[in-house]
Amino acid sequence: MELLPGDRENLAIQTRGGPEKHEVTGWVLISPLSKEDAGEYECHASNAKGEATASAKIHVVETLHEIGLTKGRWC
């Protein structure tokens, strides 16, 4: 596991207010993306009202032909 933000040149953590008043939206920008960036990423947030966690998996492909379409969903 690697804690972010770190010293990776291709990675930026961004936040902004919204979408609702007193809310903050955050995201990770990985550019350029490489095979080494593949994996599971987790976001942990907490404040006086509680805690929240979300996760996402990144699978890096070389060409569009590596992306399969099953039952109308990307996989």
C-alpha positions in Angstrom: 0.0 0.0 0.0 1.2 3.5 -0.8 -0.2 6.6 0.9 -1.0 9.5 -1.3 -0.2 12.2 -2.0 3.4 11.1 -2.4 6.4 11.9 -4.6 5.1 10.4 -7.9 5.6 12.9 -10.8 2.6 11.5 -12.7 0.0 11.8 -9.9 -2.0 14.8 -8.6 -4.6 14.9 -5.9 -7.3 17.6 -6.5 -10.2 18.9 -4.3 -12.8 21.5 -4.8 -16.0 22.6 -3.0 -19.3 21.1 -3.9 -21.5 19.8 -5.3 -23.5 20.9 -2.3 -22.8 23.7 0.3 -20.2 22.5 2.9 -19.2 19.5 0.7 -15.8 18.8 -0.9 -15.2 16.7 -4.0 -11.8 15.1 -4.5 -10.1 13.1 -7.2 -6.8 11.6 -8.3 -5.3 12.5 -11.7 -2.8 10.0 -13.1 -1.0 11.3 -16.3 0.6 9.8 -18.1 -1.0 6.4 -17.1 1.2 3.3 -17.2 0.9 -0.4 -16.4 2.6 0.3 -13.1 -0.4 2.4 -12.0 -2.8 -0.5 -12.2 -4.3 -1.7 -8.9 -6.8 -0.8 -6.3 -7.1 2.7 -4.9 -8.9 3.6 -1.7 -10.1 7.0 -0.4 -10.7 7.5 3.3 -12.4 10.6 4.6 -13.4 11.7 8.1 -14.8 14.7 9.9 -16.7 15.5 13.0 -19.8 13.9 11.6 -18.3 10.5 10.7 -16.1 8.6 8.2 -16.5 7.3 4.7 -14.5 5.0 2.4 -14.6 4.4 -1.3 -12.4 2.2 -3.6 -11.8 1.8 -7.3 -9.7 -0.6 -9.4 -7.7 0.6 -12.4 -6.8 -1.9 -15.1 -4.4 -0.5 -17.7 -4.6 -1.7 -21.3 -2.3 -1.1 -24.2 -5.0 -1.0 -26.9 -8.8 -0.7 -27.1 -8.9 -4.4 -28.3 -8.0 -5.4 -24.7 -11.3 -4.0 -23.4 -14.1 -6.6 -23.4 -17.8 -5.8 -23.7 -20.1 -8.2 -21.8 -23.8 -7.8 -21.4 -23.7 -4.2 -22.3 -21.1 -3.3 -19.7 -17.4 -2.6 -19.9 -15.2 -5.1 -18.1 
